[in-house]
Amino acid sequence: MVKITFNSALAQKALGKEGDGLVGDKDPETASVYNGESSTGRCLLTLLGLAFILTGLIVGGACVYRYFTPKKLYHGTMHFTELDSDSVPMYVARPPYYLPRIDEELEIHDNVAIINVPKPRFGESDPAYILHDFQRKLTAYLDLTLRSCYVIPLNTSVVMPPQDLLDLFVQLMSGSYKTYLVHEDLVVTERVDDLSKLGYYINTLCSGRDTYRMQRRSDLISIQKRSVEDCFSIRHFENKFVTITKICKA
Ligand SMILES: *[C@@H]1O[C@H](CO)[C@@H](O)[C@H](O)[C@H]1NC(C)=O
């Protein structure tokens, strides 16, 4: 008795559902056609929506990636032999790991190369940031010991263009490199008060620091050489040789 009641109740429910469906579809044929069109439309809309969301995610992801991941740094090491008069010939014959070395980190954006030169373990050289602005054709040395900036026109016969510089660092990553040393003698000429003339990148690097312009000593016409000069040097490379830049305050 109980079973039968239960079954009939179920059957009624099922029937009720079917019945509802039938009542809803007054004209089954047109309804099905209409449903087909609307579902295609809905499908297209959904796809379009998904495409928008995906585009948003990709663009957003790219922006997040660009702004929140550290910039790509290229690491390079060079060993060099001192080709000074006081250098010992035996020095050259030694394996590279006995030679003084320079480590650098390079970062390139657009037309600007920023080189981080840490303090070397041996030898006298200041740690520095060196910025080459290929657009403005200027080089700035930010000496991290003196906390001041020194600016000079970019010397394109010493500094490789950005792409070549990158290639050089890629080469350096695959092994040690042995090279020679070039001396550069620069003299501070004047203080720069308006950094905005030096372009965005140097302005950013040097803002809040004492900033000076320099010239090559050989380009100075009248050299009033002081008996005691206040000099410092930075060893670095941005070509296949190492440059030791000696900067003197005249
Ligand atoms: C660039 O540097 C090289 C090597 O130090 C030097 O001989 C040359 O005169 C420099 N050129 C300019 C324009 O300063």
The ligand as a Tripos MOL2 file, in Angstrom:
@<TRIPOS>MOLECULE
LIG
   14    14     1     0     0
SMALL
NO_CHARGES

@<TRIPOS>ATOM
      1 C1         87.9100   57.8030  -27.3890 C.3       1 LIG1
      2 O1         88.7820   57.0100  -26.6310 O.3       1 LIG1
      3 C2         89.9880   56.6620  -27.2940 C.3       1 LIG1
      4 C3         90.7470   55.7090  -26.3930 C.3       1 LIG1
      5 O2         90.7840   56.1510  -25.0630 O.3       1 LIG1
      6 C4         90.7560   57.9250  -27.6230 C.3       1 LIG1
      7 O3         91.9490   57.6080  -28.3080 O.3       1 LIG1
      8 C5         89.8940   58.8680  -28.4600 C.3       1 LIG1
      9 O4         90.5530   60.0960  -28.6570 O.3       1 LIG1
     10 C6         88.5660   59.1060  -27.7740 C.3       1 LIG1
     11 N1         87.7010   59.8740  -28.6600 N.am      1 LIG1
     12 C7         87.0160   60.9460  -28.2610 C.2       1 LIG1
     13 C8         86.1520   61.5780  -29.2780 C.3       1 LIG1
     14 O5         87.0980   61.3750  -27.1290 O.2       1 LIG1
@<TRIPOS>BOND
     1     1     2 1
     2     1    10 1
     3     2     3 1
     4     3     4 1
     5     3     6 1
     6     4     5 1
     7     6     7 1
     8     6     8 1
     9     8     9 1
    10     8    10 1
    11    10    11 1
    12    11    12 1
    13    12    13 1
    14    12    14 2
@<TRIPOS>SUBSTRUCTURE
     1 LIG1         1 GROUP 0 **** ****
